[in-house]
Structure formats: structure tokens, C-alpha cells
């Protein structure tokens, strides 16, 4: 394990693109949440605007404890494709610089190599999850006026966020493993993430009146983090159904993660280096 970690560190230590994208990730996650917080704060701070006061009473404060855990998780999940870029770079660079071959020559097994990539994805997931948790905690502390509020209620969203992130980064890894070329992999994953699956899910839902789109690879884990509660108040029955479905999608997502990595190990053990 120590040898694997040291080798992976040496691969990224002097890789500028990796650190640039990680820097963008570190700025984007707090940035998107502070933008939405600024919009909310701007609306409710208009003391002479009666409509703003009604709106404040209606939606409450989505950035106060405990609701902040859910709100920040949802907004942060929008930009999971940024750390996905890091994952794709990490695997496609192995082919570009032929370091995967060198690892095998140095005595690694193919399973050792795949285990190293699994560790990479787990570490990146942990870093992103920690960033989300810190942002949520800071926003919660600075926005909670009710001293009796339960800070730990809904804290399980940290686990849901981590599971969603790991699942989607695993899919990004699989795309990079299969296609090998970084530009092509990034284009395919971005197109599928941003365009193809969302359109397909909505066409199936609204035109053909079927919910089969909920079981698409990315949508499975998207259901772990429903919209913030203040949005759900406009469709309370639908929002309650979304909350009830979380426990099922935890199981679906775990199954998808297992299948993704089993297939990845199987595929890498059978393809030419």
C-alpha cells in the first residue's frame, strides 16, 4: 500500500494540469454556494419589500442548520464534472506516458495498478467531500440564528454526497480507461453528463411518461441529493416522494459502484497494454 501511494504521488507531484484543476475545484465548490447564498441574502435583506419578507417566511433559511447540509450538497453536486476531469487525466496519462506499462515491468500486477487508481478516486472523493463539509459548516455557523437548532440533523448528507461523488467519478474513470485518450474521454463524459443523459431523462419523463430514466448511470446517484427543501415546497408530494426514494437509490448506487469497478478490473486484465 505504501509503495502504491508513493508511486501515485510521484506521478502527480510535478503535473501542473492536475494542480490547476484541483485549484479550480477548490474555488468552484465554495464559489457556487456563496453565489446562491448571496442571491438569497440580497432578496431577504430588502426590508421595505413586503414580497421579500413573505418569501423569507415561506422558504426559511436554506443556509442555516440543519438544512444547510442538504442545500450545499445539492448545489455542490452540480460541479462534480470538474473533479471528474482530474480522474480522467489520471488514467489517460497512464497511456499517454506509458507509465502503466512501466508499473507492470517494475513488478506490479494489473490488479495492483487498478487498485492504485481506485485509491486515487477514493482520495479525490474524500478531498471533495471534506471541502463540501467545510463550506456547509461555515455557512451554517454564520447563518443560524436559532441557538436551539440541531447542527447534526441531516449531517448524513455528507455520506450521501460522498457516495454520489464516488459513483460519478468512478464512471468518469471507466470512460477514461476505455477510451484512453484524454481529449476524447473528456468530450464524451462531458457531453453525456451535461447534455445526453439529462435530455434523455426528461424526454422519457415528460414525453413518454416513464421514469426509466431514473435508472440511468448518472441519474441513479443524482437521486441521492434532491433539491433543497425550499424548492420542494412548491411540490410537496413530489418532494416527499424524492426523499423517500433516497434509501432505494443508496442501494442502486452501491450496486452500480461495485459493478463499475468489477468491470474495470475485468476489462483492464484482458486488454493489451
N, C-alpha and C positions, 0 to 999 in steps of 0.2 A: 504493500500500500504506500509506504513512504517513497519507494522508488518511482511509483506511478505518479504520485503528486509532484515530486521533484522534476520529473521529466515534463509533465504538463506545464509546470511553472516556467521552465526554461523555454518552452515553445512560445509562450505569450509575453514573456518578460520584456523583450525588445520589439514587440509587434505594435507599431503606433496605431494602426487602424482599430485594433482591439480596445486600446485605452481611449481613443476618441469616441467610439460608440458607447463604451461604458460611461464616459463623461456625459454624453448626451442622455443616456438612460437616467443618470443621477440627477440631471436637471429637469428632465421631462416629467417624471413621476410627481415630484412636489409641485412643479410648474403648473400642470393641468389642474391639480386640486386647488391651488391658490387662485387660479383664474376663475374657477367656478365659485370659490368662496368669495372672491371679490365681487362677482356679479350678484351673488346673494346679499352680501353686505351692502352693496350700493342700492339695492331695491328696498331693503328694510330700514335703511338709515334716513330715508326721506320722511322725516317726522310729520310734515304737513300734508303728506299724501295719504288720504284715507284708504285708498286701494292697497297701498303697500302695507298698512297695518292689518288690513283684513287678510292679505296674503301671508303675513307673518303668523297670524293666528291659525291660519289654515294648514300651513306646511310645517310650522315649528322651526327648529334649527337643525338642519341635517348635518351640521358640523359640530354638534355638541354630543357629549357622551349620553347614551351608548351608540346612537345612530351613526356617529362618525365612522365607526368601523365598517359599516355597510356602504356608506356613501363613498368614502375614499377607495374602498376595494373596487367598487363599480367603475369609477372614473379612471383609476389606475389601470384597470384591465384593458382599457381601450388601446393602450400603447404597448401591449405585450409583444407586438411585432418588432419593436426596437431591440430588446434583448434576444429575440429570435434571430436577428441579423448576426449577433455575436456567435450564436450557436452554429449557424450555417457557415460562418467564416472559419470556425474552429475545425469543422470536419472537412470542408472543401480544401482548406490549406494543407491538410494532410496529403491530399492527392496532388495539389499543385507543386508542393515542395518535396513530395515523395518521402515524407517523414514516417508515414505508416509502414512503408517497406523497410525503412531503416530500423524501426522498432522491432520488426519481425526478425531482421538479420541479427539484431542485438540480443535476441533470445526471448522476446515477448511471444506469447501465443496470440492468436487472433482474439480470443476471449479477453486476454489482458488489455488489448487495445480498446475493445468495445467497453470494457469496464472503466477504463480511463475516461472515455467520452461520457459514460453515464455519470461518473463523478463530476465531470465538468458541468453537465446540465444541472445536477443536484446543487452544486456550489453556486451556480449562477441563479438558480431559483431561490436559494437561501438569501443571497445578496439582495435580490429584487424584493423578496418578501420582507426582509428587515427594513428596507427603505420605505416600503408601504406602511409598515407598522409604526415607524418613527414619525412619518408625516401625519398619520391618523392620530397618533398620541398627542403630537404638538398642537394640531388643530383642535382636538378635543379639549385639551387643557385650557387653551386660550379662548374657547367659545362656550364653555359650560358655565352657566350662571347658577344652575341648581346644584347646591352643595350636596344634596342627597342623591344625586344621580349615580347610578351603578356603573362605574367605569369598565367593569369586566363583562357586563352583559353584552352579548354579540361579539365578544372577543374571538369566538370560534371562527369568525370570518377571516382571521389570519390563516387558519388551516385551509379554509375553502379557497382563499386567494392563492396560497402556495400550491395546492393541488391543481387548480386551473392553470397556473403559470407553468408548472412542471409538465402537465399534459400537452400544452400547446408548444412549449419548447422542444418536447420530445418529438412531436410531429415535424417541427422545423428541422430537427436533426435528421429525421428519416428522409426528408426531401433532399437534404444536402448529401447524405450517404448514398442515396440512389442516383442522383444526377451528377455528382462530383464537381461540377463547375460552379463557382461561386455566383457569377452573374446570373446564370440560368436558374440556379436554385433560388436566389433571392427574388427574381422576377416571378417564378412560378408560385412560390409561397406567398408573396405579397399580393399577387393577382387573386389567388384563391382566398386568402384571408380577408382582403378588403373588398373584392368585387364578386367573385364567382359564388362562394357559399352564401353570403348574405342575400344576394339576388335570388338564388335557388330556394333558400328557406322561405323568403317572403312570397315568391311566386306560388310555391306549394301551399303555403298557409292561406293566402288571401284569394288566389285564383282557383285552386283546386280543393280548397277547404280540407287539407290534410296536414297533420302535424308530424309527418315522417321526417321533415327537415330537422326536427329536434334531435335526431339521432345521427346527424352528420358529424364528422370527426371533430370540428372545432365547436360546433353548436352544443355538443354534449357537455363540454366543460363550461361553455358560456352560461348555461343554465344554473351553474353553481352560484353565480353572483347576479341576482335580479336587480332591477332598477331600485334606486333609493326609495324609501318609504313615502316621501312627499310626492313622488311621481305616481306611486301605486295608489294614492288616494283618489285619483281620477278614474280608477277602475279597480275597486276594492275586491271584487270577486276574482278577477283575473290575477291580481297581485297575491291574494291568498293562495290561489292555485299554484303560482310560481314558487311561493315559499314552501308549500307542501311538497313540491316536486324536487326540492334540493336534495333530500335524503336519497331519492332514487338516482339522481344524477351523480351523486358521490360514488355509488356503486358502478354506474356506467363508466364514469371517468377512470376509476381504478382499473376496471377491466380493460379499457382502451389503452391505458398506460402499459399494462402488463403485455398485451398483445403487440403493442408498438415495439417494445424492447425485445421481446422474444423474436419477432420477425426481423428486427435489426440485427441481432446476434446471428440468426439463421442465415440471413442474406449475406452478411459480411464473411461468414465462414465458407460460403460457396461461390463467391465471386473472385475474379482474378485481381491481384493487387496492382 
